[in-house]
């Protein structure tokens, strides 16, 4: 069976192909520049003694392990929206919605309480799933006039200390902060703003200061 196409159909096909190639390149470069910026800002804020990165493929992000004085280790993961994909990018805006950075600070001292401060999402399915939420107390609060959910096991000093950190970091795009007793972790999830990636440095510096103060209190 012979299939023929007219010249204008071929022109449309060629035009769409060129457009897709251009959008791929623009999106790819945008993500790469952002990833490089996040990496530099992370290192400035953490000042690690050692570092190791693992590429997550394409221009989707990376995971990094950092050795920082006073901590067992720090693990960071960057997840970028697939701007290089014309087809999947629109769906990612609905499902994920934003570029994000997640950091785990593994503390040397034990944590006896569990605390979560979570920014309330407009779309319910974007709220994180806390596996033991039924064991935690839950409150609706406001931080800098923005709605958040506070969850905790015990109403101890850890709750106020995390809230104090959240008040400082809220203008910088914080979505979720948590102290978890399992593995003694301070968890931070940040919405990445491509126009102000340098803010990540301040977020990391404040988190390191929080950890240092917590260690001094323990001592």
N, C-alpha and C positions, 0 to 999 in steps of 0.2 A: 504494500500500500504506500503510495507516494503522499507525502505531506508537504504542502507548500505554504509559505507565508508571504504576505505582501511586504513591500518596502517600508511602509509606515509601521507595520507590526514589528518588523525587525528593529526599526529605529527606537520604538518604545522599549522593546526588550533590552537593547543595548544601553539606552538611557537609564533604565532601572538598575542594570548591572553596575554601571559606572557610579550611580548614586549610592548603591549599597557598599561598594568598595571605598568610596570617599567617607561615608559615615562610619565604616569599620575603622578606618585609619584615624579619623578624628577622635572617635570614642576610645580607641586603644591608647593613643597618645595622652589623652586626658587622664585616663586611669593610671598610666605609667607615671606621669608627672605627680599625680596625687600620692601614689604609693611611695615614691621616692621622698616626697615631702613628709609623709607620715613617719617614715623610717628615721629621717634626720631629726624630726621633732621629738620622737621617742627617745633617741639616744641623748639628746641635749637634756631632756628632763630626768632620765634615769641615770645618766653618767655610768654606764656599765663597765665592769672590769673585763668581762668577756661577753661576746655576742655570737649568735648563730641563727641564720635565717633559712627558711625553707619556702620556696616559691610554691604558690597554690595553683599554678598553671595559668597560661595566657596572661590576662591583665586583671585577674580576679582578686589578687591580694597575696598575703604571705603570713606565715607564722614565725615567731621569733622567740628564742630563749636567751635570757639575759642573766648574767651573774652580777648581783649588786650587793655591796657590803651591807651586812645586817639582815639579809634575807636568805632563805634557802635558795630561791630562784624566782624569776619573773617570766611568765609566758604571755606573749601578746599575739593576737590574731587580727588581721585586717581583712575585711570582706567588702569588696567594691561591687556596685551595680554593674551589670554587663553592658556597658555603653557601646561596646564594639559589636553587639548583636542587635541588629535592627528588629528582629522578630521577638527575641526574648526580653529585651530591655523594657518595653511597655508593661509586660506582665510582672516584671520584678518591681516596678513602681507600685503595683497593687499589693503584691505579696510581702516583699521586704520593705520597700519604701525609702530606704536611705543607706548610704555607706556607713559602715560601723567599725569601731575598734573595740575589742574585748581584751581586758588585761587581768591576769591572775597574779596576785602578789602572795607567794607562799611564805607565811610568817614562821619564825623559829619557835615562838612561844605558843602555847595552846590557847584556843579560843573557847570559852565556855558557853557562849550565847550565839544565837543565829538572828541576824537582822537583815531585812531587805528594805530598800527605799527605791520604789519603781515609779517612773513617770507614767502617768495615766495616758494610755493611747486612745486616740479618737476611734480607731478600729479595734474592737475587742480582741480579734484573733492575733493581733501583734503583741499583746501582753505576754510576758514570759510565763512559762509553766513551772511553778514551784512544786516539786514532787510531794513535799510534806506540808503543803499549805494548810491542810486540815489540822495540823498540830500547832500552828502559829496564830497569834492574835493579829487582827487586821484593823487598820484605821485609815480613814481618808484624811489627808492632810494637805496643806499648801506650803510650798517652798518658793519664796520670792513671788508669791501670788499665782503660782502655777500648781495644778493639781497633781498630787502624788499619792501612792499607796504605801503605807508603812506596815511592815509585817515583822513580828519578833516573837521569840520564844519566851524570854524573860525581860521585864522592864528594868534593865540594869543601866549602868553608866555607858555601856556599849551603844545603846540606842541613841543617846544624846550625842555621843562622839561621832557616830555615823551621820546623824542629822546635821551636825555642825559642818562636816565635810561636804555634805550634799548642798548646803547653802552656799558654800564657796564655789562649788563646781557647777551648779545649776546653769549659770549664764554661759558656760563653756560647752554645753550640749550633752550633759549627763542624762542617760536614760535609765540606768540601773546601778545601784551600789549595794554591795552585800558583804556581810561578815558571816562566814560559815565555819562551824566547828570541824567539819570533816576536812582533813588536811590543813586546817588552820589557814584559811584563804580570805584575802580581801579581793573582792571581784568588782571590776568597774567596766561598765559598757557605755561607750561614748558615740554619739552621732557625729560623724565627720562632716564638717563644713568645708567644702573645697576652697572657699574664699578666705578661710582663716585657719588653715591647718596648723599654723604655728601655736595656736592655743593648746594643742596637745602637750606641748612642753610644760606649760603651767599646770595642766591636769596631773601629769606624772610627778612634777615637783611637789605638788600639794599632797599627793598620795604617799610619796616617800616621807614627807614631813609627818603625816598622820601615823605612819608605821613607826617612825623614829620616836615620836611622842608616846606611842602605846608601849614601846619597849622600855622607855625610861620609867613609865608608871609601874610596869611589871617589876623592874629592878628595885 
